[in-house]
Amino acid sequence: MAAWIWTLVLCVALWRESSVHGLKNYPRLRLSHKELWELNRTWVFQATEGSLQHYSMLLDETRERLIIGGKNTLYSLNLDRVSEPHREIHWASSEEQVEDCLMQGREKPECANYVKLIQPYNSTHLLACGTGAFSPMCAYIRVSHGAEEGVFQLEPEYIESGRGRSPFHPNSPTTSTVSRNQLFVALYTDYWENDAALYRLGSHSYTRTEVGDRQQLNEPKFVGSVVIPDNDDPADDKVYFFFTEKVSTTEAGNKAVYSRVARVCANDQGGQRMLVNKWSSFLKARLICSVAGPNGIDTHFDELEDIFVLKRKDEKNPEIFGLFSTTSAVFKGYAVCEYNMEEIRAAFNGPFAHREHTDHHWGVYEGKVPYPRPGSCASKINGGQFSSSKGYPDEVLRFVRSHPLMFQPVQPVHRRPILLDTDGGRKLTEIAVDRVEAEDGHYNVLFIGTDDSFVLKLITIFNKEANTIEEVLLEELQVFKVPVPVTEIIISNKRQHLYVGSELGVTQVQVHQCSLYGSACADCCLARDPYCAWDGHTCSRYIPAGIYTHKRRFRRQDVRHGNAVQQCNGLQLNEAQSISEKLVYGVEKNSTLLECRARSLQALLTWYKVKGVDMEEIKCDDHIIQTPHGLLFLRTKKSDTGVYLCRSVEHGFVQTIARVTLEVLEEDRLENVFHRRDYDESEGQLRSAPCPFPSLPSAPSSRKLWYKEFMQLIGYNNFQRVEQYCERMWCAAERKRKKLKGNPSKWRYSQGGERRGKARAPRHTQD
């Protein structure tokens, strides 16, 4: 009976089934933007529409501000809460600049001032440079220092040309870094973007790559830069630039792209007679990120999308993470490769690449390498014979000009990617990494942005014995309400927050919220989150050894194995209190759903029917199927009555999460329940529900089904959504009725179920 009612119930139950996308495995938790907001885990700065196209960001933890440069605007946000009132500077192109830009055939949006560079200048000012309507300009921004609370203003009298510091075009890729009051920039320096260059800009000098030298830079896309010391001698510091460029070798094809790391000396001033104001130390090597294939043919991920340098206590040996994509038009995939400085330095200290002609293959240079070694810095560690690169012999300068490429490429850690995503469902755009101390070691937590507003939080675990890498996807966070590409991720280790940028604004997100994993020891242990451990009462932030040591004995955490059986042995009795107990009524010959959903998306659910002291596992067939919402009986039988257990299996740990008692009602009994008369003695009439179901053809027209009683009977727990749906379907006429005037007794219910009366039911009549 009433099969259409069950169809409605099932449709509503399955209506919002979420789709799974992204990496190959499920995240343990997936949180929507609304859920993050309700959990007070995120705060949002929403910029003026269009102002954050082609923007730049600077994390200034000293002043506790996040500085953003956008279209005609600079913002200063509070690091504790980016949603709090902010400070703002309007810095647009002049009318003359805009007019000249339009005269050159550019569109009006291009003729704005897009701030592409923000770097510290001194203790009181920042340096900001923008496109200036294709006429680059720079300005100095005075910021708060000491007692100057709230200062954020542009110094208009010091605006100067930004050529060599900011590109002309808003879309042009650029990267910059600062070391010892010197600015290092990689950019296109001209209007038509023919001149790509690496610049060092000091107070009274500059050094750059040679103009038009395709051996050094061949149509590069700049991605990142960083200053890394080689040793304790600051004169030996190196600046590393990461980029992709076109390959000039014929065997690779005209459209081939390679990812590169280039290196220069931070104190390089060029030569005295040759390479004047040009790099005397420029060298580059290929970054390899590939997967071994059959017959020795590797699949290469050659397009470098983003780079992250994870600094450690030993500043000479950071870990470098690259996010790569394929350049194939047929196959699209992404990979993350990790590099250490030992491999990078080995490539630059190895043999130089050489070829006789452009149509020849590259080989090892076997001739004599001049002294001092090309690419080395003028420093005491290198003998101290030269106080400056200007003293280098011409032979050294000629060699470095003709041999900028190293023969040996830079191989990643483990000789393969630590993360692969070949699903092809969405693009990966940005990466940030945090180094976290856990009970069983240190872990790198990766935060990867996507093109549809998500940030993926994951770890990778290398098994040395099996020579395998395990990807553990901890959380999938929707940081923006609408699907937009994530274009920046900055991590604050001090605050344990991410600052995620897009064209809509900036979202601030806590990197962990351990309580979401559950209060039980097993749930916390199975999460395998290095940030979290069970402290004896709940899942909370892991405290490293030496801090609050009196709580150490209570901690339970196993990131590497997630062995809840071992870690939580003897604690399962306490967890039994969290088992959900439900009583569900089903109707014979109709569908019935026993709901059960695990907190973890990585858990596998199994169902059992209790039979005395034993249990029988439920097998799916044409009578019973298992859905993401629970166990669905397609056509309930009287013999289905009983007690059912929903158990989750995750990482070898089994626990019962729901106990459901199913009572199957006979059809005759249900007819009596729904078709009874609820007679009010005082009024002498039937009391009706606010929105009764329409009459069934098989029932007298006076007997109405009350869907609220029906839903309460079957124990459906998502009552509110079903109620709203039903009211929308069958009560829409109520609003129309209120507009009508006349005798209320004229309005009745038709046999087809269309509402034509008031909310109060008419007296029962025999029509």
C-alpha positions in Angstrom: 0.0 0.0 0.0 1.0 3.6 -0.6 4.1 2.7 -2.6 4.3 6.2 -3.9 4.9 7.5 -0.4 7.9 5.2 0.0 9.2 6.4 -3.3 9.0 10.0 -2.0 10.8 9.0 1.2 13.6 7.3 -0.7 14.1 10.1 -3.2 14.4 12.6 -0.4 16.8 10.4 1.5 19.1 9.9 -1.5 18.7 13.4 -2.9 21.8 15.0 -1.6 24.2 12.1 -2.1 27.6 13.8 -2.4 29.9 13.0 -5.3 33.5 11.8 -4.7 36.3 13.4 -6.6 40.0 14.2 -6.4 42.7 11.8 -5.2 42.3 8.1 -5.5 41.4 7.6 -1.8 38.7 9.2 0.3 39.4 11.9 2.8 38.7 10.9 6.3 36.7 14.0 6.7 35.1 16.2 4.1 33.9 19.6 5.3 31.8 22.0 3.3 32.3 25.8 3.5 29.1 26.0 5.6 30.4 23.4 8.0 33.7 25.1 8.4 31.9 28.3 9.1 29.6 26.7 11.7 32.6 25.0 13.4 34.2 28.5 13.8 37.3 27.1 11.9 37.4 29.7 9.1 37.2 33.5 8.7 36.9 35.2 5.3 38.0 38.5 3.9 35.9 39.3 0.8 37.6 41.9 -1.4 35.9 44.3 -3.8 34.8 42.5 -6.9 37.7 42.2 -9.4 40.3 43.7 -7.1 42.1 40.4 -6.4 42.9 39.4 -10.0 46.6 38.9 -10.5 47.4 39.7 -6.9 50.4 39.2 -4.6 50.6 38.4 -0.9 53.1 38.9 1.9 52.9 37.3 5.4 54.4 39.7 7.9 54.4 37.9 11.2 56.5 40.6 12.9 53.7 43.1 12.5 51.0 40.5 12.6 49.6 41.6 9.2 48.8 40.0 5.9 49.6 42.4 3.1 47.8 41.9 -0.2 48.4 43.8 -3.4 45.6 43.7 -6.0 44.1 45.8 -8.7 44.6 49.5 -7.8 44.6 48.5 -4.1 46.7 47.3 -1.2 45.1 45.7 1.8 46.5 45.1 5.3 44.6 42.3 7.2 44.8 41.2 10.8 46.6 37.8 11.0 44.4 36.7 13.9 41.2 37.4 12.1 41.2 38.4 8.4 37.5 39.1 8.7 38.1 42.0 11.1 38.2 45.6 9.8 41.2 46.1 7.6 43.3 49.0 6.4 43.4 49.9 2.7 45.4 52.0 0.2 44.1 53.1 -3.1 47.0 53.2 -5.7 45.8 53.5 -9.3 47.5 54.3 -12.5 47.5 58.0 -13.4 45.2 59.4 -16.0 48.2 59.9 -18.4 49.2 56.2 -17.9 45.7 54.9 -18.6 45.4 57.1 -21.7 48.7 55.9 -23.1 47.8 52.3 -22.4 44.5 52.6 -24.2 46.2 54.4 -27.2 48.5 51.3 -27.5 45.4 49.1 -28.0 45.1 47.6 -24.6 41.7 46.9 -23.0 40.6 49.2 -20.1 40.9 46.4 -17.4 44.5 45.8 -18.4 45.3 49.5 -17.9 44.9 49.4 -14.1 47.8 49.1 -11.7 48.2 45.5 -10.6 50.5 45.1 -7.6 52.8 42.2 -8.5 55.6 42.6 -5.9 55.5 43.3 -2.2 58.7 42.9 -0.2 60.1 44.2 3.1 62.3 47.3 2.5 63.4 48.3 6.0 62.0 48.3 9.5 59.5 51.0 8.6 58.6 50.5 5.0 57.6 47.9 2.4 58.4 48.0 -1.3 55.4 47.6 -3.6 55.6 47.5 -7.4 52.8 47.3 -9.9 52.1 47.2 -13.6 51.0 50.8 -13.8 49.0 50.5 -17.0 51.9 48.9 -18.8 54.3 51.5 -17.3 55.6 49.7 -14.2 56.0 51.8 -11.0 57.1 51.3 -7.4 56.2 52.9 -4.2 57.2 52.7 -0.5 54.5 51.8 2.0 54.9 53.0 5.5 53.8 50.4 8.0 53.3 50.1 11.8 56.5 49.9 13.8 56.7 50.1 17.6 54.3 52.8 18.8 53.0 53.6 15.4 49.9 51.5 15.8 47.7 51.2 12.7 50.0 52.9 10.2 49.5 51.8 6.6 50.1 54.6 4.0 51.7 55.2 0.7 54.6 57.7 0.4 53.4 59.6 -2.8 56.6 61.7 -3.0 58.7 58.5 -3.5 56.9 56.8 -6.4 59.5 55.7 -9.0 59.9 53.6 -12.1 59.3 49.9 -11.5 61.1 48.6 -14.6 63.1 45.5 -13.7 61.0 45.0 -10.6 57.5 44.6 -11.9 56.4 43.1 -15.3 54.3 45.1 -17.7 51.4 42.7 -18.2 49.1 41.7 -15.3 49.2 38.0 -16.3 53.0 37.9 -16.5 54.6 35.3 -14.2 57.1 36.8 -11.7 58.8 35.8 -8.4 60.9 37.7 -6.0 62.9 37.3 -2.7 65.0 39.5 -0.5 68.4 38.9 1.2 70.7 41.4 2.9 68.9 44.5 1.6 69.1 43.2 -2.0 66.1 42.3 -4.1 66.2 39.3 -6.4 63.5 39.2 -9.1 62.6 36.9 -12.0 60.3 38.6 -14.6 59.8 39.7 -18.2 61.2 43.2 -18.4 59.7 44.6 -21.6 56.3 45.5 -23.0 56.1 42.6 -25.5 57.5 40.0 -23.0 60.5 39.1 -25.1 63.1 39.7 -22.5 63.0 37.3 -19.6 65.5 38.0 -16.9 66.8 37.3 -13.4 67.7 40.5 -11.6 69.7 41.4 -8.5 69.0 45.0 -7.5 71.2 46.5 -4.9 71.4 50.1 -3.6 73.9 51.2 -6.3 74.3 48.2 -8.6 72.4 45.5 -10.5 73.2 42.2 -12.1 71.0 40.4 -14.7 70.9 37.6 -17.3 72.1 38.4 -20.8 69.5 39.9 -23.1 68.2 37.5 -25.7 70.4 34.5 -24.5 68.1 31.5 -25.0 70.7 29.2 -23.5 70.0 30.8 -20.1 66.3 31.4 -20.4 64.0 30.2 -23.1 60.4 31.4 -22.7 60.4 30.7 -19.0 57.4 30.6 -16.6 58.7 31.7 -13.3 57.3 29.9 -10.2 59.4 30.6 -7.1 62.7 31.8 -5.6 64.6 31.5 -2.4 67.9 32.3 -0.8 69.7 29.3 0.7 73.2 29.5 2.4 75.7 26.8 1.5 77.7 27.3 4.7 78.5 29.7 7.5 80.1 32.2 5.1 77.4 34.7 4.0 79.5 35.5 0.9 78.8 32.0 -0.4 75.0 32.3 -0.2 73.1 31.2 -3.3 69.8 32.3 -4.8 67.7 29.6 -6.4 65.0 30.2 -9.0 62.4 27.6 -10.1 60.7 27.8 -13.5 59.7 25.9 -16.6 61.0 26.7 -20.0 60.9 25.5 -23.6 63.5 22.9 -24.5 65.8 23.8 -27.3 67.0 20.2 -28.0 65.6 18.8 -31.3 65.2 15.3 -29.8 62.7 16.5 -27.3 60.5 18.2 -29.9 59.7 21.9 -30.4 56.9 22.0 -27.9 58.7 20.2 -25.0 58.8 21.8 -21.6 61.3 21.1 -18.8 61.2 22.2 -15.2 64.4 23.9 -14.0 66.2 25.1 -11.0 68.7 27.9 -11.6 71.4 29.1 -9.2 73.3 32.4 -8.8 75.6 33.8 -6.2 73.9 36.4 -4.0 77.0 38.6 -4.2 77.5 38.3 -7.9 78.4 41.6 -9.5 79.3 40.4 -13.0 82.7 40.7 -14.7 85.1 43.6 -15.2 85.6 43.4 -19.0 83.2 40.6 -20.0 79.7 40.0 -18.6 79.5 43.5 -17.2 76.5 43.7 -14.9 75.7 40.2 -16.1 75.7 37.0 -14.0 79.1 35.3 -13.7 77.6 32.4 -11.7 74.4 31.5 -13.5 73.8 27.8 -13.8 70.7 25.7 -14.2 69.7 22.0 -13.9 66.6 20.0 -14.8 64.1 19.0 -12.1 63.0 15.4 -12.6 59.5 14.3 -11.4 58.6 11.1 -13.1 57.1 7.6 -12.7 58.9 4.6 -14.1 57.0 2.9 -16.9 57.3 -0.3 -18.9 60.3 -0.9 -21.1 62.2 1.9 -19.3 59.9 4.6 -20.6 59.1 7.0 -17.8 56.0 9.2 -17.5 57.3 12.7 -16.8 55.5 15.5 -15.0 57.3 18.5 -16.6 55.1 21.5 -15.9 56.0 23.0 -12.6 52.8 24.5 -11.1 54.0 25.6 -7.6 57.0 25.3 -5.3 57.3 25.3 -1.6 60.5 25.6 0.4 60.1 24.1 3.9 62.7 25.7 6.1 64.1 23.8 9.0 66.3 24.6 12.0 69.3 23.9 9.7 68.6 26.7 7.3 71.3 25.3 4.9 69.2 22.2 4.2 65.5 23.0 3.7 63.1 20.5 2.0 61.7 21.6 -1.4 58.4 20.4 -2.6 57.3 20.8 -6.2 53.7 20.5 -7.6 53.9 19.3 -11.2 51.5 18.5 -14.0 51.8 16.7 -17.3 52.1 18.5 -20.6 50.4 15.8 -22.6 47.1 16.7 -24.3 45.9 13.1 -23.9 46.8 12.3 -20.3 46.4 14.8 -17.5 47.8 14.1 -14.1 49.5 15.8 -11.1 52.4 14.8 -8.9 54.3 16.1 -5.9 58.0 15.5 -5.7 60.3 16.3 -2.8 63.9 17.4 -3.2 66.7 17.8 -0.7 69.6 20.1 -1.0 72.2 17.3 -1.2 70.8 16.3 -4.6 70.5 19.9 -5.8 74.1 20.7 -4.8 75.3 17.4 -6.3 73.8 18.4 -9.7 75.5 21.9 -9.6 78.8 20.4 -8.5 78.7 17.7 -11.1 79.7 17.7 -14.8 78.6 20.4 -17.2 76.4 19.6 -20.2 77.9 20.2 -23.7 76.9 19.8 -27.4 78.7 20.8 -30.5 75.6 22.1 -32.5 72.0 22.7 -31.8 71.0 19.5 -33.7 73.3 17.3 -31.6 72.5 15.5 -28.4 73.7 16.8 -25.0 76.7 15.0 -23.5 79.1 15.4 -20.7 81.7 18.2 -21.1 85.0 16.3 -21.0 87.4 19.2 -21.5 89.3 21.2 -18.9 87.2 23.2 -16.4 88.9 26.5 -15.6 89.6 27.8 -12.1 87.8 29.0 -10.0 85.1 26.6 -10.9 82.4 28.4 -13.0 79.3 29.1 -10.9 81.2 29.4 -7.6 81.1 32.5 -5.5 83.8 34.9 -4.5 84.2 33.9 -0.9 86.7 32.8 1.7 85.3 29.3 1.7 86.4 29.1 -2.0 89.9 30.1 -1.2 89.5 33.9 -0.8 91.6 34.6 -3.9 89.0 36.8 -5.4 87.2 39.5 -3.4 84.6 40.0 -6.1 83.4 38.3 -9.3 84.8 41.3 -11.1 88.2 39.7 -10.6 87.4 36.4 -12.3 89.5 35.5 -15.3 87.9 35.9 -18.7 88.3 32.2 -19.3 85.9 31.5 -16.4 83.4 34.0 -17.7 83.6 32.6 -21.3 83.0 29.1 -20.0 80.0 30.0 -17.8 78.4 31.9 -20.7 78.7 28.9 -23.1 77.9 26.2 -20.5 75.0 27.3 -18.2 73.4 23.8 -18.2 74.4 21.0 -15.9 74.4 17.5 -17.3 73.1 15.7 -14.2 69.4 16.4 -13.4 68.0 16.8 -9.9 66.3 13.6 -8.8 63.5 13.6 -6.2 63.6 11.9 -2.8 62.9 8.1 -3.2 63.4 8.6 -7.0 59.7 9.0 -7.5 56.8 11.3 -6.6 55.5 11.2 -3.0 52.0 11.9 -4.3 50.2 11.1 -7.5 46.8 12.3 -8.8 45.8 10.8 -12.1 42.1 11.0 -11.7 41.7 14.0 -14.0 38.6 15.3 -12.3 40.1 18.6 -11.2 43.3 20.6 -11.3 45.8 21.0 -8.4 47.0 24.5 -8.2 49.0 25.4 -5.0 51.0 23.6 -2.3 52.1 24.5 1.2 53.8 22.1 3.7 54.1 22.1 7.5 56.6 20.0 9.5 54.8 18.4 12.5 56.3 16.4 15.4 54.2 13.3 16.3 54.6 10.6 18.9 56.3 8.2 16.3 58.4 10.7 14.4 58.2 13.9 12.3 55.7 14.2 9.4 55.3 16.6 6.5 51.7 17.7 6.3 50.8 18.8 2.7 48.1 21.3 2.0 47.2 21.3 -1.7 44.8 23.8 -3.4 42.4 22.9 -6.2 40.6 24.7 -8.9 37.2 24.2 -7.2 37.7 25.9 -3.9 39.1 22.9 -1.9 42.2 22.5 0.1 43.4 18.9 0.6 45.2 18.0 3.8 47.3 14.9 3.6 50.5 13.1 4.7 52.7 10.6 2.9 54.4 7.7 4.6 57.4 5.9 3.1 57.8 2.2 3.9 61.5 1.5 3.6 61.1 -2.3 3.8 58.5 -2.5 1.1 59.8 0.5 -0.8 56.3 2.0 -1.1 54.7 5.3 -0.4 51.3 5.5 1.3 49.1 8.6 0.7 46.8 9.4 3.7 44.2 12.0 2.9 43.2 13.5 6.2 40.7 16.2 5.3 39.1 17.9 2.3 38.1 21.4 3.1 35.9 23.6 1.0 37.4 27.0 1.8 35.3 29.1 -0.5 31.6 29.0 -0.9 31.6 29.0 -4.7 34.0 26.9 -6.9 37.0 29.1 -7.7 40.7 28.2 -8.2 42.9 28.5 -5.2 45.7 30.8 -6.3 47.8 31.1 -3.1 48.4 29.2 0.1 50.5 30.7 2.9 51.0 28.9 6.2 51.6 30.5 9.5 53.5 28.0 11.8 53.2 30.4 14.7 49.3 30.5 14.5 48.7 27.1 12.9 46.6 28.8 10.3 46.4 28.7 6.5 45.7 31.9 4.5 44.2 30.8 1.2 43.8 33.2 -1.6 41.5 33.4 -4.7 40.0 36.1 -6.9 37.2 36.4 -4.4 39.2 37.1 -1.3 41.3 35.4 1.4 40.1 32.6 3.7 41.8 31.9 7.0 41.6 28.3 8.1 42.8 26.4 11.2 45.1 23.6 10.1 43.6 21.2 12.6 40.5 20.7 14.7 41.1 17.4 16.5 37.7 17.2 18.2 36.0 16.5 14.8 37.6 13.1 14.7 35.5 12.0 17.7 36.0 11.7 21.5 36.8 8.0 21.5 40.4 6.8 21.5 39.9 4.6 18.5 38.5 7.4 16.3 41.4 9.7 17.2 44.0 7.0 16.6 42.4 5.9 13.3 42.5 9.6 12.0 46.4 9.3 11.7 46.6 13.1 12.0 50.0 14.2 13.3 48.5 17.2 14.9 46.1 15.1 17.1 46.3 12.6 19.9 43.9 11.1 22.4 44.7 12.6 25.8 42.7 10.2 28.0 39.5 12.2 27.6 39.2 13.4 24.0 41.0 13.9 20.7 43.1 17.0 21.2 46.2 18.8 19.9 49.3 16.7 20.3 51.8 18.2 22.7 55.5 17.3 22.0 57.6 15.7 24.7 59.0 18.1 27.3 55.8 20.2 27.4 53.1 19.2 29.9 55.0 16.0 30.5 52.6 14.9 33.3 50.1 14.2 30.5 52.4 12.1 28.4 51.3 8.7 29.7 47.7 9.4 28.6 48.5 10.2 24.9 47.5 7.7 22.3 48.7 8.3 18.7 50.0 6.1 15.9 50.3 8.1 12.6 52.4 5.5 10.8 50.2 2.5 11.3 46.9 3.8 12.8 46.8 0.7 15.0 43.8 1.4 17.2 43.7 -2.1 18.6 47.1 -1.7 20.1 46.9 1.9 21.1 43.4 1.8 22.6 43.6 -1.7 24.1 41.3 -1.9 27.1 39.6 1.4 26.3 36.8 0.0 24.0 34.4 -0.4 26.9 34.2 3.4 27.2 33.6 3.7 23.5 30.6 1.5 23.6 28.7 4.3 25.2 28.7 6.2 21.8 26.9 3.4 19.9 23.7 4.8 18.4 20.5 2.9 19.4 17.5 3.2 17.1 14.0 1.7 16.7 12.6 1.7 13.2 9.2 0.6 12.0 8.8 -0.9 8.5 5.7 -1.7 6.5 5.3 -5.1 5.1 5.9 -5.2 1.3 7.3 -1.7 1.3 10.8 -0.3 1.4 12.6 0.4 4.7 15.9 2.1 5.3 18.1 1.4 8.4 20.3 4.4 8.6 24.0 4.3 9.5 26.8 6.5 8.4 30.4 6.4 9.7 32.1 9.6 10.7 35.1 8.6 8.6 34.7 8.4 4.8 37.5 5.9 4.8 35.6 3.3 6.9 33.9 0.3 5.3 30.5 -0.5 6.7 29.2 -4.0 7.2 25.8 -5.1 8.6 24.9 -8.1 10.8 21.6 -9.5 12.1 21.7 -10.6 15.7 20.5 -14.2 16.1 20.8 -15.1 19.8 24.4 -15.0 20.8 25.5 -15.1 17.2 25.5 -12.7 14.3 24.9 -13.3 10.6 26.4 -10.9 8.1 23.9 -9.4 5.7 24.6 -10.1 2.0 23.2 -7.8 -0.6 20.8 -9.3 -3.1 17.6 -8.4 -4.9 15.9 -8.0 -1.5 18.5 -6.0 0.4 21.1 -3.4 -0.8 23.6 -1.3 1.0 23.6 2.4 0.3 25.8 5.3 1.5 23.0 6.1 3.9 22.4 2.7 5.3 20.8 -0.7 4.7 17.8 -0.6 2.4 15.1 -3.3 2.3 13.5 -3.0 -1.1 10.4 -5.0 -0.1 10.2 -5.6 3.6 9.2 -9.1 4.9 7.8 -10.0 8.2 10.8 -12.2 8.7 13.1 -9.1 8.5 12.0 -8.2 12.0 15.0 -8.2 14.4 18.1 -6.4 15.7 20.7 -5.2 13.2 24.3 -4.1 14.0 26.2 -1.6 11.8 29.9 -2.1 12.1 32.7 0.0 10.6 36.1 -1.5 9.5 38.9 0.9 9.2 42.6 0.1 9.0 41.9 -3.3 10.5 39.9 -1.9 13.5 36.3 -3.1 13.8 33.7 -1.3 16.0 29.9 -1.2 16.2 28.6 2.3 15.6 24.8 1.6 15.4 22.3 -0.9 16.8 19.0 -0.8 14.9 15.8 -2.7 15.9 13.4 -3.2 13.0 9.7 -3.8 13.6 7.8 -4.8 10.5 4.1 -3.9 10.6 1.4 -5.8 8.7 -0.6 -3.8 6.1 -3.9 -4.3 7.8 -2.6 -2.9 11.1 -1.2 0.1 9.3 -4.5 0.8 7.6 -6.2 1.0 11.0 -3.5 3.4 12.2 -3.7 5.8 9.3 -7.5 5.7 8.6 -8.7 6.1 12.2 -10.9 9.1 13.0 -9.6 11.6 15.4 -12.9 13.0 16.8 -13.1 16.1 18.9 -16.1 15.9 21.2 -16.1 19.6 21.9 -16.4 20.6 18.3 -18.1 17.5 16.9 -15.7 17.3 14.0 -12.5 15.6 12.8 -9.3 17.3 13.7 -7.0 17.6 10.7 -3.3 18.0 10.4 -1.9 21.3 9.1 -1.1 19.6 5.8 -2.7 16.2 5.2 -1.6 13.9 2.5 -4.0 13.6 -0.4 -6.6 10.9 -0.2 -5.7 7.5 -1.6 -8.0 6.1 -4.3 -8.6 3.0 -2.2 -9.6 5.0 0.9 -12.8 7.0 1.6 -12.5 10.6 0.7 -13.0 11.6 4.3 -10.0 9.6 5.6 -6.8 11.6 5.2 -3.2 10.3 5.7 -1.3 12.6 8.0 2.3 12.5 6.9 3.7 13.7 10.2 2.3 10.7 12.0 3.5 8.5 9.2 7.1 9.8 9.4 7.1 9.5 13.2 5.9 5.9 12.8 8.8 4.8 10.6 11.3 6.6 12.7 12.9 8.6 9.9 15.4 10.9 11.6 15.7 13.5 8.8 12.2 14.7 9.6 12.7 18.4 9.0 13.8 18.1 5.4 11.0 15.7 4.5 8.5 18.0 6.2 9.6 20.9 4.2 9.4 18.9 1.0 5.9 17.7 1.7 4.7 21.2 2.6 6.1 22.5 -0.6 4.4 19.8 -2.6 1.0 19.7 -1.0 0.6 23.0 0.9 1.4 25.5 -1.8 -2.3 26.1 -2.3 -2.6 27.4 1.3 -1.0 30.7 0.3 -3.4 31.1 -2.6 -6.4 30.2 -0.4 -5.7 33.1 2.0 -6.1 35.5 -0.9 -9.6 34.3 -1.6 -12.8 35.8 0.0 -16.1 34.1 0.6 -17.8 31.4 2.6 -15.2 29.0 4.1 -17.7 26.1 4.0 -17.5 26.1 0.2 -13.9 24.9 0.2 -13.3 21.2 0.2 -10.7 18.6 -0.6 -11.1 17.0 -4.0 -10.5 13.3 -4.6 -7.3 14.1 -6.4 -5.8 15.6 -3.3 -5.6 19.3 -4.4 -6.1 21.6 -1.4 -9.1 23.9 -1.8 -10.0 24.8 1.8 -8.7 26.6 4.8 -6.2 25.1 7.2 -9.2 24.0 9.4 -10.7 20.8 8.0 -14.4 21.0 6.9 -17.1 19.0 8.7 -17.4 15.5 7.4 -20.1 15.2 4.8 -21.3 12.4 2.6 -21.0 13.8 -0.9 
